[in-house]
Amino acid sequence: MDKNEYNFLIVVEDEVISTQYLTRILVKLGYDNIYEATNLDEAMKVVQDNSINLVFMDININGTVDGIALAQILNEEQFLPIIFTTAFGDSNTISEATATNIFGFLIKPFNKNDVESALSVALKRIKERDKYILNSKLKSEQDSCIIDLGANQTFDMSKKTFLLNSEAISLTRKEIDLLYILCKNINTNTSYETIKRFVWKEEISTSTIRDTASRLRKKTPNLDIENIVGVGYILKKVQ
């Protein structure tokens, strides 16, 4: 587990002994940025003032709201992965908790190994979520940008439009899709297999790809599209 990357935790628990017990375990596991809260107001202040990575939430806290309701309120502020702790493991309790951002469950009494296991699973899921969000953001940024291909040529990734001197050039759907995937991987090889999956979404011969690439070249003679025999194609920015 990468404790340095996800090291800001909060324990929401209204029993002092339970809070101290869980905090000691987390310290032994290498975590040193551990905040504590006993109710909604305290938890909200911690979340607003700090970049919390993970919440340990006791379901049965006292006050105007229980842990499940508190989790839902916190998540209106920001998305917070939660490991619930409870002395009750009945199906109704678990079912209610699954309606929140639940990343784990600890049934009291638990020990150090239980906490470590729950953390391991939760952190793996958090990293997978963060990776997905990052990839989606990068894809969105790339898909919304204008690719400069040199020699007054550009490709609008969001509109899938090729422009020469700011004028749109008419291309077929397959030609556009081929140019899109080449732009997406500009200056690096795009394999035949990648082109097949993206442009045709089915098994076709490499001669079909070559024919489409040939027509694309004729319509865009200033583009630098290089065929790597037996491998695929590379689109390079014209210098």
Sequence and secondary structure as in RCSB ss.txt:
>XXXX:A:sequence
MDKNEYNFLIVVEDEVISTQYLTRILVKLGYDNIYEATNLDEAMKVVQDNSINLVFMDININGTVDGIALAQILN
EEQFLPIIFTTAFGDSNTISEATATNIFGFLIKPFNKNDVESALSVALKRIKERDKYILNSKLKSEQDSCIIDLG
ANQTFDMSKKTFLLNSEAISLTRKEIDLLYILCKNINTNTSYETIKRFVWKEEISTSTIRDTASRLRKKTPNLDI
ENIVGVGYILKKVQ
>XXXX:A:secstr
  TTTS EEEEE S HHHHHHHHHHHHHTT  EEEEESSHHHHHHHHHHS   EEEEETT  SSS HHHHHHHHH
HHS   EEEEES   HHHHHHHTTS EEEEEESS  HHHHHHHHHHHHHHHHHHHHHHHHHHHHHHHHTSEEEEE
TTEEEETTTTEEEETTEE    HHHHHHHHHHHHTTTS EEHHHHIIIIISS   HHHHHHHHHHHHHH TTSEE
EEETTTEEEEE   
